[in-house]
Amino acid sequence: MFNFYILKSLVTGKYYIGSTRDVLARLKLHNTGKVQSTKSDLPWQIIYIESFIDLKSA
C-alpha cells in the first residue's frame, strides 16, 4: 500500500504534499530536517492520509 499525505508546518502554516509507504517514518525524516524542501519550516504535523493500492494512484 502507498499513502498520499498532507503535512502542515506548525510554525509557518505552509502545506506539504507527498506519498510514501510509511507515513510515520517519512514524517520523522521531515521533522529531523532530512528532507531539503521542508527543513526550513519545522516542525510538521500530519493533517491528512489516504491509502492506495499503488504509487501511481497515490
C-alpha distance matrix in Angstrom:
0.0 3.8 6.7 10.2 12.9 16.7 19.0 22.8 25.5 27.7 30.7 30.7 28.5 26.6 23.0 20.3 17.2 14.2 10.6 8.8 6.3 9.1 11.1 14.0 14.6 14.6 16.9 19.1 19.5 20.5 22.9 24.5 25.4 23.4 22.0 25.0 24.3 24.0 26.4 29.4 28.0 27.1 26.0 22.8 21.2 17.9 19.0 15.9 12.1 10.1 6.5 5.7 4.9 6.1 7.9 11.0 10.2 9.1
3.8 0.0 3.8 6.8 9.8 13.5 15.9 19.7 22.4 24.9 27.7 27.4 25.3 23.2 19.6 16.7 13.5 10.5 6.8 5.6 4.6 7.8 9.0 12.5 13.0 12.1 14.4 17.0 17.0 17.6 20.3 22.1 22.6 20.6 18.8 21.7 20.7 20.6 23.2 26.0 24.8 24.1 23.2 20.0 18.7 15.5 16.6 13.6 10.0 8.4 5.6 5.2 6.2 5.7 5.6 8.9 8.3 6.2
6.7 3.8 0.0 3.8 6.2 9.9 12.5 16.2 19.1 21.5 24.4 24.1 21.9 20.0 16.3 13.7 10.7 8.3 5.3 5.3 5.8 7.4 6.9 10.6 12.0 10.7 12.1 15.2 15.6 15.5 18.0 20.3 20.8 19.4 17.4 20.3 18.9 18.3 21.0 23.6 21.9 21.3 20.3 16.8 15.3 11.9 12.8 9.9 6.4 5.5 4.4 6.0 8.7 8.7 7.9 10.5 9.3 6.0
10.2 6.8 3.8 0.0 3.8 7.1 10.3 13.8 16.9 19.6 22.3 21.6 19.2 17.0 13.3 10.9 7.5 5.9 4.4 6.8 8.9 10.2 8.5 12.2 13.7 11.5 12.3 15.9 15.9 14.9 17.6 20.2 20.2 19.2 16.6 19.0 17.0 16.5 19.6 21.8 20.0 19.9 19.1 15.5 14.2 10.9 11.1 8.1 5.7 5.2 6.3 7.6 10.9 10.4 8.7 10.3 8.8 5.1
12.9 9.8 6.2 3.8 0.0 3.8 6.6 10.2 13.3 15.9 18.7 18.2 15.7 13.9 10.3 8.2 5.8 5.4 5.9 8.0 10.4 10.3 7.4 10.4 12.4 10.0 9.7 13.5 13.9 12.4 14.6 17.6 17.8 17.3 14.9 17.3 15.2 13.9 17.0 19.0 16.8 16.6 15.6 11.9 10.4 7.2 7.7 5.5 4.5 6.5 8.8 11.0 14.4 14.0 12.2 13.9 12.5 8.8
16.7 13.5 9.9 7.1 3.8 0.0 3.8 6.8 10.2 12.9 15.5 14.7 12.1 10.4 6.8 5.6 4.6 6.5 8.7 11.2 13.8 13.3 10.0 12.2 14.2 11.5 10.2 14.0 14.4 11.9 13.8 17.1 16.9 17.2 14.6 16.5 13.9 12.2 15.4 16.7 14.1 14.4 13.5 9.7 8.6 6.1 5.8 5.1 6.7 9.3 12.2 14.5 17.9 17.5 15.4 16.6 15.3 11.8
19.0 15.9 12.5 10.3 6.6 3.8 0.0 3.8 6.7 9.4 12.0 11.8 9.6 8.3 5.6 5.0 6.4 8.3 10.9 12.7 15.3 13.9 10.3 11.4 13.3 10.7 8.4 11.8 12.4 9.4 10.6 14.2 14.1 15.1 12.8 14.7 12.3 9.8 12.5 13.7 10.9 10.7 9.7 6.0 5.4 4.5 5.6 7.2 9.2 12.4 15.1 17.7 20.9 20.4 18.2 19.7 18.8 15.1
22.8 19.7 16.2 13.8 10.2 6.8 3.8 0.0 3.8 6.2 8.8 8.4 5.9 5.7 4.5 6.4 9.0 11.6 14.5 16.4 19.0 17.5 13.8 14.3 16.2 13.7 10.9 13.7 14.4 11.0 11.3 14.9 14.6 16.4 14.4 15.6 13.0 10.1 12.4 12.6 9.1 9.4 8.5 5.4 5.4 6.5 6.6 9.4 12.2 15.5 18.5 21.1 24.6 24.1 21.8 23.0 22.1 18.5
25.5 22.4 19.1 16.9 13.3 10.2 6.7 3.8 0.0 3.8 5.4 5.6 4.9 5.3 6.4 8.1 11.5 13.9 16.9 18.4 21.1 19.3 15.7 15.6 17.0 14.6 11.5 13.4 13.9 10.3 9.8 13.1 12.6 15.1 13.4 14.3 12.0 8.7 10.1 9.6 5.9 6.2 5.8 4.4 6.5 9.1 10.0 13.0 15.6 19.0 21.8 24.4 27.6 26.9 24.4 25.7 25.1 21.5
27.7 24.9 21.5 19.6 15.9 12.9 9.4 6.2 3.8 0.0 3.8 6.1 5.8 8.2 9.7 11.8 15.0 17.2 20.0 21.2 23.5 21.2 17.6 16.8 18.5 16.7 13.2 14.6 15.8 12.5 10.9 14.1 14.3 17.2 16.3 17.2 15.4 11.9 12.4 11.6 7.9 7.1 5.8 5.8 6.9 10.2 11.0 14.5 17.4 21.0 23.8 26.8 30.1 29.7 27.4 28.9 28.1 24.5
30.7 27.7 24.4 22.3 18.7 15.5 12.0 8.8 5.4 3.8 0.0 3.8 5.9 8.2 11.0 13.1 16.7 19.1 22.2 23.5 26.1 24.0 20.5 19.7 20.9 18.9 15.7 16.6 17.2 13.8 12.1 14.8 14.2 17.5 16.6 16.8 15.1 11.7 11.7 9.8 6.5 6.8 6.9 8.3 10.4 13.7 14.4 17.8 20.7 24.2 27.0 29.7 32.9 32.3 29.7 31.0 30.5 26.9
30.7 27.4 24.1 21.6 18.2 14.7 11.8 8.4 5.6 6.1 3.8 0.0 3.8 5.4 8.9 11.6 15.3 18.1 21.5 23.4 26.3 24.7 21.2 21.1 22.2 19.7 16.8 18.3 18.3 14.6 13.9 16.6 15.3 18.2 16.6 16.2 13.8 11.1 11.9 9.5 6.3 8.5 9.3 9.7 11.8 14.5 14.6 17.7 20.6 23.8 26.8 29.1 32.5 31.6 28.8 29.7 29.2 25.9
28.5 25.3 21.9 19.2 15.7 12.1 9.6 5.9 4.9 5.8 5.9 3.8 0.0 3.8 6.6 10.0 13.2 16.4 19.7 21.9 24.8 23.3 19.6 19.9 21.5 19.0 16.1 18.3 18.6 14.9 14.6 17.8 16.9 19.4 17.4 17.5 14.6 12.0 13.7 12.1 8.6 10.2 10.2 9.2 10.3 12.2 11.6 14.6 17.8 20.9 24.1 26.5 30.0 29.4 26.9 27.7 26.8 23.5
26.6 23.2 20.0 17.0 13.9 10.4 8.3 5.7 5.3 8.2 8.2 5.4 3.8 0.0 3.8 6.9 10.3 13.5 17.1 19.6 22.8 21.7 18.3 19.1 20.3 17.3 15.0 17.4 17.1 13.3 14.0 17.0 15.5 17.5 14.9 14.7 11.5 9.5 11.9 10.7 7.7 10.1 10.8 9.2 10.8 12.1 11.8 14.0 16.8 19.5 22.5 24.6 27.9 26.9 24.1 24.7 24.2 20.9
23.0 19.6 16.3 13.3 10.3 6.8 5.6 4.5 6.4 9.7 11.0 8.9 6.6 3.8 0.0 3.8 6.7 10.2 13.7 16.3 19.5 18.8 15.4 16.7 18.2 15.0 13.1 16.1 15.8 12.3 13.6 16.9 15.6 16.9 14.0 14.5 11.2 9.4 12.6 12.4 9.6 11.4 11.6 8.9 9.6 9.8 9.3 10.8 13.3 15.9 18.9 20.8 24.1 23.2 20.5 21.1 20.4 17.2
20.3 16.7 13.7 10.9 8.2 5.6 5.0 6.4 8.1 11.8 13.1 11.6 10.0 6.9 3.8 0.0 3.8 6.7 10.3 12.9 16.4 15.9 12.9 14.6 15.5 12.1 10.9 14.1 13.2 10.0 12.3 15.2 13.9 14.4 11.2 12.0 8.9 7.7 11.3 12.1 10.1 11.5 11.8 8.9 10.0 9.5 10.0 10.6 12.1 14.4 16.8 18.5 21.6 20.3 17.3 18.2 17.9 14.6
17.2 13.5 10.7 7.5 5.8 4.6 6.4 9.0 11.5 15.0 16.7 15.3 13.2 10.3 6.7 3.8 0.0 3.8 7.3 10.5 13.9 14.2 11.6 14.2 15.2 11.7 11.5 15.0 14.2 11.7 14.4 17.2 16.2 15.9 12.6 13.9 10.9 10.5 14.2 15.5 13.8 14.8 14.8 11.6 11.7 10.0 10.2 9.4 10.0 11.6 13.7 15.0 18.0 16.7 13.8 14.5 14.1 10.8
14.2 10.5 8.3 5.9 5.4 6.5 8.3 11.6 13.9 17.2 19.1 18.1 16.4 13.5 10.2 6.7 3.8 0.0 3.8 6.9 10.5 11.3 9.3 12.4 12.8 9.4 10.3 13.6 12.5 10.9 14.2 16.5 15.6 14.6 11.5 13.3 11.2 11.2 14.5 16.7 15.5 15.9 15.9 12.7 12.9 10.9 12.0 10.6 9.8 10.9 12.0 12.9 15.5 13.8 10.8 12.1 12.2 8.8
10.6 6.8 5.3 4.4 5.9 8.7 10.9 14.5 16.9 20.0 22.2 21.5 19.7 17.1 13.7 10.3 7.3 3.8 0.0 3.8 7.2 8.8 7.9 11.6 11.8 9.1 10.9 14.0 13.2 12.7 15.9 17.9 17.6 15.9 13.3 15.7 14.2 14.3 17.2 19.8 18.7 18.7 18.3 15.1 14.8 12.2 13.5 11.3 9.2 9.4 9.4 9.9 12.1 10.4 7.5 9.6 9.9 6.3
8.8 5.6 5.3 6.8 8.0 11.2 12.7 16.4 18.4 21.2 23.5 23.4 21.9 19.6 16.3 12.9 10.5 6.9 3.8 0.0 3.8 5.6 6.1 9.5 9.1 7.2 10.0 12.4 11.8 12.3 15.4 16.9 17.1 15.1 13.2 16.2 15.6 15.4 17.8 20.8 19.9 19.2 18.7 15.8 15.4 12.9 15.0 13.0 10.3 10.6 9.6 10.3 11.7 10.1 7.9 11.1 11.6 8.4
6.3 4.6 5.8 8.9 10.4 13.8 15.3 19.0 21.1 23.5 26.1 26.3 24.8 22.8 19.5 16.4 13.9 10.5 7.2 3.8 0.0 3.8 6.4 9.3 8.9 8.6 11.5 13.4 13.4 14.6 17.2 18.5 19.4 17.2 16.0 19.3 19.0 18.6 20.6 23.9 22.9 21.7 20.9 18.1 17.2 14.6 16.7 14.5 11.2 11.1 9.0 9.7 10.3 9.5 8.6 12.3 12.5 9.9
9.1 7.8 7.4 10.2 10.3 13.3 13.9 17.5 19.3 21.2 24.0 24.7 23.3 21.7 18.8 15.9 14.2 11.3 8.8 5.6 3.8 0.0 3.8 5.7 5.5 6.2 8.7 10.2 11.0 12.5 14.5 15.8 17.3 15.5 14.9 18.5 18.5 17.4 19.0 22.3 21.1 19.4 18.3 15.7 14.7 12.5 15.2 13.7 10.8 11.8 10.5 12.3 13.5 13.2 12.2 15.8 15.7 12.7
11.1 9.0 6.9 8.5 7.4 10.0 10.3 13.8 15.7 17.6 20.5 21.2 19.6 18.3 15.4 12.9 11.6 9.3 7.9 6.1 6.4 3.8 0.0 3.8 5.5 5.0 6.0 8.6 9.9 10.4 12.1 14.2 15.6 14.6 13.6 17.1 16.6 15.0 16.8 19.7 18.1 16.5 15.1 12.3 11.0 8.7 11.5 10.4 8.2 10.2 10.2 12.7 14.8 14.6 13.3 16.4 15.9 12.4
14.0 12.5 10.6 12.2 10.4 12.2 11.4 14.3 15.6 16.8 19.7 21.1 19.9 19.1 16.7 14.6 14.2 12.4 11.6 9.5 9.3 5.7 3.8 0.0 3.8 5.4 5.0 6.3 8.8 9.8 10.5 12.3 14.6 14.0 13.9 17.6 17.6 15.4 16.4 19.4 17.8 15.4 13.7 11.5 10.3 8.9 12.3 12.2 10.7 13.2 13.3 16.2 18.1 18.2 16.9 20.2 19.7 16.2
14.6 13.0 12.0 13.7 12.4 14.2 13.3 16.2 17.0 18.5 20.9 22.2 21.5 20.3 18.2 15.5 15.2 12.8 11.8 9.1 8.9 5.5 5.5 3.8 0.0 3.8 5.5 5.2 6.6 8.9 10.0 10.8 12.9 11.5 12.0 15.8 16.5 14.8 15.4 18.9 18.0 15.6 14.5 12.9 12.7 11.9 15.4 15.3 13.5 15.7 15.3 17.5 18.9 18.3 16.8 20.2 20.4 17.0
14.6 12.1 10.7 11.5 10.0 11.5 10.7 13.7 14.6 16.7 18.9 19.7 19.0 17.3 15.0 12.1 11.7 9.4 9.1 7.2 8.6 6.2 5.0 5.4 3.8 0.0 3.8 5.3 5.1 6.4 8.7 10.0 11.1 9.6 9.1 12.8 13.0 11.6 12.8 16.2 15.3 13.7 13.0 10.9 11.3 10.5 13.8 13.7 12.3 14.5 14.6 16.5 18.3 17.2 15.0 18.1 18.5 15.0
16.9 14.4 12.1 12.3 9.7 10.2 8.4 10.9 11.5 13.2 15.7 16.8 16.1 15.0 13.1 10.9 11.5 10.3 10.9 10.0 11.5 8.7 6.0 5.0 5.5 3.8 0.0 3.8 5.4 5.0 6.1 8.6 10.1 10.0 9.6 13.1 12.9 10.5 11.5 14.4 12.9 10.8 9.6 7.5 7.7 7.7 11.3 12.2 11.7 14.7 15.6 18.2 20.5 19.8 17.7 20.5 20.4 16.7
19.1 17.0 15.2 15.9 13.5 14.0 11.8 13.7 13.4 14.6 16.6 18.3 18.3 17.4 16.1 14.1 15.0 13.6 14.0 12.4 13.4 10.2 8.6 6.3 5.2 5.3 3.8 0.0 3.8 5.4 5.1 6.1 8.7 8.7 9.7 13.3 14.1 11.6 11.4 14.7 13.8 11.0 9.9 9.2 10.1 10.9 14.6 15.8 15.2 18.2 18.7 21.2 23.1 22.4 20.3 23.3 23.5 19.9
19.5 17.0 15.6 15.9 13.9 14.4 12.4 14.4 13.9 15.8 17.2 18.3 18.6 17.1 15.8 13.2 14.2 12.5 13.2 11.8 13.4 11.0 9.9 8.8 6.6 5.1 5.4 3.8 0.0 3.8 5.5 5.3 6.5 5.2 6.3 9.9 11.3 9.6 9.3 13.0 12.9 10.9 10.8 10.3 12.0 12.8 16.3 17.2 16.6 19.2 19.6 21.5 23.2 21.9 19.3 22.1 22.9 19.4
20.5 17.6 15.5 14.9 12.4 11.9 9.4 11.0 10.3 12.5 13.8 14.6 14.9 13.3 12.3 10.0 11.7 10.9 12.7 12.3 14.6 12.5 10.4 9.8 8.9 6.4 5.0 5.4 3.8 0.0 3.8 5.6 5.5 5.9 5.3 8.5 8.8 6.3 6.6 10.0 9.4 7.7 7.9 7.1 9.5 10.7 14.0 15.3 15.4 18.3 19.4 21.5 23.7 22.4 19.6 22.0 22.5 18.9
22.9 20.3 18.0 17.6 14.6 13.8 10.6 11.3 9.8 10.9 12.1 13.9 14.6 14.0 13.6 12.3 14.4 14.2 15.9 15.4 17.2 14.5 12.1 10.5 10.0 8.7 6.1 5.1 5.5 3.8 0.0 3.8 5.5 7.6 8.3 10.9 11.5 8.3 7.3 10.0 9.0 6.0 5.5 6.1 8.7 11.0 14.4 16.4 17.0 20.3 21.6 24.0 26.4 25.4 22.9 25.4 25.6 21.9
24.5 22.1 20.3 20.2 17.6 17.1 14.2 14.9 13.1 14.1 14.8 16.6 17.8 17.0 16.9 15.2 17.2 16.5 17.9 16.9 18.5 15.8 14.2 12.3 10.8 10.0 8.6 6.1 5.3 5.6 3.8 0.0 3.8 5.6 8.1 10.5 12.2 9.8 7.6 10.7 11.0 8.1 8.4 9.9 12.5 14.6 18.1 19.9 20.1 23.2 24.1 26.3 28.3 27.0 24.4 27.1 27.7 24.1
25.4 22.6 20.8 20.2 17.8 16.9 14.1 14.6 12.6 14.3 14.2 15.3 16.9 15.5 15.6 13.9 16.2 15.6 17.6 17.1 19.4 17.3 15.6 14.6 12.9 11.1 10.1 8.7 6.5 5.5 5.5 3.8 0.0 3.8 5.6 7.0 9.1 7.1 4.4 7.8 9.1 7.5 9.0 10.4 13.6 15.7 18.8 20.5 20.9 23.8 24.9 26.7 28.8 27.1 24.1 26.4 27.3 23.8
23.4 20.6 19.4 19.2 17.3 17.2 15.1 16.4 15.1 17.2 17.5 18.2 19.4 17.5 16.9 14.4 15.9 14.6 15.9 15.1 17.2 15.5 14.6 14.0 11.5 9.6 10.0 8.7 5.2 5.9 7.6 5.6 3.8 0.0 3.8 6.2 9.0 8.3 6.8 10.5 12.0 10.8 12.1 12.5 15.3 16.6 19.9 20.9 20.7 23.2 23.6 25.1 26.8 24.8 21.8 24.2 25.5 22.2
22.0 18.8 17.4 16.6 14.9 14.6 12.8 14.4 13.4 16.3 16.6 16.6 17.4 14.9 14.0 11.2 12.6 11.5 13.3 13.2 16.0 14.9 13.6 13.9 12.0 9.1 9.6 9.7 6.3 5.3 8.3 8.1 5.6 3.8 0.0 3.8 5.6 5.7 6.0 9.5 10.7 10.5 12.0 11.6 14.3 15.2 18.0 18.8 18.7 21.0 21.7 23.0 24.8 22.7 19.4 21.4 22.7 19.5
25.0 21.7 20.3 19.0 17.3 16.5 14.7 15.6 14.3 17.2 16.8 16.2 17.5 14.7 14.5 12.0 13.9 13.3 15.7 16.2 19.3 18.5 17.1 17.6 15.8 12.8 13.1 13.3 9.9 8.5 10.9 10.5 7.0 6.2 3.8 0.0 3.8 5.6 5.6 8.1 10.4 11.3 13.4 13.5 16.6 17.8 20.2 21.1 21.4 23.6 24.5 25.5 27.4 25.0 21.5 23.0 24.6 21.5
24.3 20.7 18.9 17.0 15.2 13.9 12.3 13.0 12.0 15.4 15.1 13.8 14.6 11.5 11.2 8.9 10.9 11.2 14.2 15.6 19.0 18.5 16.6 17.6 16.5 13.0 12.9 14.1 11.3 8.8 11.5 12.2 9.1 9.0 5.6 3.8 0.0 3.8 6.1 7.6 8.9 10.7 12.8 12.1 15.1 16.0 17.9 18.8 19.4 21.6 22.9 24.0 26.2 24.0 20.4 21.5 22.7 19.7
24.0 20.6 18.3 16.5 13.9 12.2 9.8 10.1 8.7 11.9 11.7 11.1 12.0 9.5 9.4 7.7 10.5 11.2 14.3 15.4 18.6 17.4 15.0 15.4 14.8 11.6 10.5 11.6 9.6 6.3 8.3 9.8 7.1 8.3 5.7 5.6 3.8 0.0 3.8 5.6 5.7 7.1 9.0 8.5 11.7 13.2 15.3 16.8 17.8 20.5 22.1 23.8 26.3 24.5 21.2 22.7 23.4 20.0
26.4 23.2 21.0 19.6 17.0 15.4 12.5 12.4 10.1 12.4 11.7 11.9 13.7 11.9 12.6 11.3 14.2 14.5 17.2 17.8 20.6 19.0 16.8 16.4 15.4 12.8 11.5 11.4 9.3 6.6 7.3 7.6 4.4 6.8 6.0 5.6 6.1 3.8 0.0 3.8 5.6 5.9 8.3 9.4 13.1 15.2 17.7 19.6 20.5 23.4 25.0 26.7 29.1 27.3 24.1 25.8 26.7 23.2
29.4 26.0 23.6 21.8 19.0 16.7 13.7 12.6 9.6 11.6 9.8 9.5 12.1 10.7 12.4 12.1 15.5 16.7 19.8 20.8 23.9 22.3 19.7 19.4 18.9 16.2 14.4 14.7 13.0 10.0 10.0 10.7 7.8 10.5 9.5 8.1 7.6 5.6 3.8 0.0 3.8 6.0 8.9 10.5 14.2 16.7 18.7 20.9 22.5 25.5 27.4 29.2 31.8 30.1 26.8 28.2 28.9 25.5
28.0 24.8 21.9 20.0 16.8 14.1 10.9 9.1 5.9 7.9 6.5 6.3 8.6 7.7 9.6 10.1 13.8 15.5 18.7 19.9 22.9 21.1 18.1 17.8 18.0 15.3 12.9 13.8 12.9 9.4 9.0 11.0 9.1 12.0 10.7 10.4 8.9 5.7 5.6 3.8 0.0 3.8 6.3 7.5 11.0 13.7 15.4 17.9 19.9 23.1 25.3 27.5 30.4 29.1 26.0 27.4 27.6 24.1
27.1 24.1 21.3 19.9 16.6 14.4 10.7 9.4 6.2 7.1 6.8 8.5 10.2 10.1 11.4 11.5 14.8 15.9 18.7 19.2 21.7 19.4 16.5 15.4 15.6 13.7 10.8 11.0 10.9 7.7 6.0 8.1 7.5 10.8 10.5 11.3 10.7 7.1 5.9 6.0 3.8 0.0 3.0 5.6 9.2 12.4 14.7 17.5 19.2 22.6 24.7 27.1 29.9 28.9 26.1 27.9 28.0 24.3
26.0 23.2 20.3 19.1 15.6 13.5 9.7 8.5 5.8 5.8 6.9 9.3 10.2 10.8 11.6 11.8 14.8 15.9 18.3 18.7 20.9 18.3 15.1 13.7 14.5 13.0 9.6 9.9 10.8 7.9 5.5 8.4 9.0 12.1 12.0 13.4 12.8 9.0 8.3 8.9 6.3 3.0 0.0 3.8 6.9 10.4 12.9 15.8 17.6 21.2 23.3 26.1 29.0 28.3 25.8 27.8 27.6 23.8
22.8 20.0 16.8 15.5 11.9 9.7 6.0 5.4 4.4 5.8 8.3 9.7 9.2 9.2 8.9 8.9 11.6 12.7 15.1 15.8 18.1 15.7 12.3 11.5 12.9 10.9 7.5 9.2 10.3 7.1 6.1 9.9 10.4 12.5 11.6 13.5 12.1 8.5 9.4 10.5 7.5 5.6 3.8 0.0 3.8 6.8 9.3 12.1 13.9 17.5 19.8 22.5 25.5 25.0 22.6 24.6 24.1 20.3
21.2 18.7 15.3 14.2 10.4 8.6 5.4 5.4 6.5 6.9 10.4 11.8 10.3 10.8 9.6 10.0 11.7 12.9 14.8 15.4 17.2 14.7 11.0 10.3 12.7 11.3 7.7 10.1 12.0 9.5 8.7 12.5 13.6 15.3 14.3 16.6 15.1 11.7 13.1 14.2 11.0 9.2 6.9 3.8 0.0 3.8 6.3 9.3 11.3 15.1 17.6 20.7 23.9 23.8 21.9 24.0 23.0 19.2
17.9 15.5 11.9 10.9 7.2 6.1 4.5 6.5 9.1 10.2 13.7 14.5 12.2 12.1 9.8 9.5 10.0 10.9 12.2 12.9 14.6 12.5 8.7 8.9 11.9 10.5 7.7 10.9 12.8 10.7 11.0 14.6 15.7 16.6 15.2 17.8 16.0 13.2 15.2 16.7 13.7 12.4 10.4 6.8 3.8 0.0 3.8 5.8 7.6 11.3 13.9 17.1 20.4 20.6 19.0 21.0 19.6 16.0
19.0 16.6 12.8 11.1 7.7 5.8 5.6 6.6 10.0 11.0 14.4 14.6 11.6 11.8 9.3 10.0 10.2 12.0 13.5 15.0 16.7 15.2 11.5 12.3 15.4 13.8 11.3 14.6 16.3 14.0 14.4 18.1 18.8 19.9 18.0 20.2 17.9 15.3 17.7 18.7 15.4 14.7 12.9 9.3 6.3 3.8 0.0 3.8 7.2 10.6 13.9 17.1 20.6 21.2 19.8 21.2 19.4 16.0
15.9 13.6 9.9 8.1 5.5 5.1 7.2 9.4 13.0 14.5 17.8 17.7 14.6 14.0 10.8 10.6 9.4 10.6 11.3 13.0 14.5 13.7 10.4 12.2 15.3 13.7 12.2 15.8 17.2 15.3 16.4 19.9 20.5 20.9 18.8 21.1 18.8 16.8 19.6 20.9 17.9 17.5 15.8 12.1 9.3 5.8 3.8 0.0 3.8 6.9 10.4 13.4 17.1 17.8 16.7 18.1 15.9 12.7
12.1 10.0 6.4 5.7 4.5 6.7 9.2 12.2 15.6 17.4 20.7 20.6 17.8 16.8 13.3 12.1 10.0 9.8 9.2 10.3 11.2 10.8 8.2 10.7 13.5 12.3 11.7 15.2 16.6 15.4 17.0 20.1 20.9 20.7 18.7 21.4 19.4 17.8 20.5 22.5 19.9 19.2 17.6 13.9 11.3 7.6 7.2 3.8 0.0 3.8 6.7 10.1 13.6 14.5 13.8 15.5 13.4 10.1
10.1 8.4 5.5 5.2 6.5 9.3 12.4 15.5 19.0 21.0 24.2 23.8 20.9 19.5 15.9 14.4 11.6 10.9 9.4 10.6 11.1 11.8 10.2 13.2 15.7 14.5 14.7 18.2 19.2 18.3 20.3 23.2 23.8 23.2 21.0 23.6 21.6 20.5 23.4 25.5 23.1 22.6 21.2 17.5 15.1 11.3 10.6 6.9 3.8 0.0 3.8 6.8 10.5 11.8 11.8 13.2 10.5 7.9
6.5 5.6 4.4 6.3 8.8 12.2 15.1 18.5 21.8 23.8 27.0 26.8 24.1 22.5 18.9 16.8 13.7 12.0 9.4 9.6 9.0 10.5 10.2 13.3 15.3 14.6 15.6 18.7 19.6 19.4 21.6 24.1 24.9 23.6 21.7 24.5 22.9 22.1 25.0 27.4 25.3 24.7 23.3 19.8 17.6 13.9 13.9 10.4 6.7 3.8 0.0 3.8 7.0 8.8 9.7 11.6 9.1 7.1
5.7 5.2 6.0 7.6 11.0 14.5 17.7 21.1 24.4 26.8 29.7 29.1 26.5 24.6 20.8 18.5 15.0 12.9 9.9 10.3 9.7 12.3 12.7 16.2 17.5 16.5 18.2 21.2 21.5 21.5 24.0 26.3 26.7 25.1 23.0 25.5 24.0 23.8 26.7 29.2 27.5 27.1 26.1 22.5 20.7 17.1 17.1 13.4 10.1 6.8 3.8 0.0 3.8 5.6 7.3 8.7 6.1 5.5
4.9 6.2 8.7 10.9 14.4 17.9 20.9 24.6 27.6 30.1 32.9 32.5 30.0 27.9 24.1 21.6 18.0 15.5 12.1 11.7 10.3 13.5 14.8 18.1 18.9 18.3 20.5 23.1 23.2 23.7 26.4 28.3 28.8 26.8 24.8 27.4 26.2 26.3 29.1 31.8 30.4 29.9 29.0 25.5 23.9 20.4 20.6 17.1 13.6 10.5 7.0 3.8 0.0 3.8 7.2 8.7 7.1 7.8
6.1 5.7 8.7 10.4 14.0 17.5 20.4 24.1 26.9 29.7 32.3 31.6 29.4 26.9 23.2 20.3 16.7 13.8 10.4 10.1 9.5 13.2 14.6 18.2 18.3 17.2 19.8 22.4 21.9 22.4 25.4 27.0 27.1 24.8 22.7 25.0 24.0 24.5 27.3 30.1 29.1 28.9 28.3 25.0 23.8 20.6 21.2 17.8 14.5 11.8 8.8 5.6 3.8 0.0 3.8 5.6 5.6 6.5
7.9 5.6 7.9 8.7 12.2 15.4 18.2 21.8 24.4 27.4 29.7 28.8 26.9 24.1 20.5 17.3 13.8 10.8 7.5 7.9 8.6 12.2 13.3 16.9 16.8 15.0 17.7 20.3 19.3 19.6 22.9 24.4 24.1 21.8 19.4 21.5 20.4 21.2 24.1 26.8 26.0 26.1 25.8 22.6 21.9 19.0 19.8 16.7 13.8 11.8 9.7 7.3 7.2 3.8 0.0 3.8 5.4 5.0
11.0 8.9 10.5 10.3 13.9 16.6 19.7 23.0 25.7 28.9 31.0 29.7 27.7 24.7 21.1 18.2 14.5 12.1 9.6 11.1 12.3 15.8 16.4 20.2 20.2 18.1 20.5 23.3 22.1 22.0 25.4 27.1 26.4 24.2 21.4 23.0 21.5 22.7 25.8 28.2 27.4 27.9 27.8 24.6 24.0 21.0 21.2 18.1 15.5 13.2 11.6 8.7 8.7 5.6 3.8 0.0 3.8 5.5
10.2 8.3 9.3 8.8 12.5 15.3 18.8 22.1 25.1 28.1 30.5 29.2 26.8 24.2 20.4 17.9 14.1 12.2 9.9 11.6 12.5 15.7 15.9 19.7 20.4 18.5 20.4 23.5 22.9 22.5 25.6 27.7 27.3 25.5 22.7 24.6 22.7 23.4 26.7 28.9 27.6 28.0 27.6 24.1 23.0 19.6 19.4 15.9 13.4 10.5 9.1 6.1 7.1 5.6 5.4 3.8 0.0 3.8
9.1 6.2 6.0 5.1 8.8 11.8 15.1 18.5 21.5 24.5 26.9 25.9 23.5 20.9 17.2 14.6 10.8 8.8 6.3 8.4 9.9 12.7 12.4 16.2 17.0 15.0 16.7 19.9 19.4 18.9 21.9 24.1 23.8 22.2 19.5 21.5 19.7 20.0 23.2 25.5 24.1 24.3 23.8 20.3 19.2 16.0 16.0 12.7 10.1 7.9 7.1 5.5 7.8 6.5 5.0 5.5 3.8 0.0
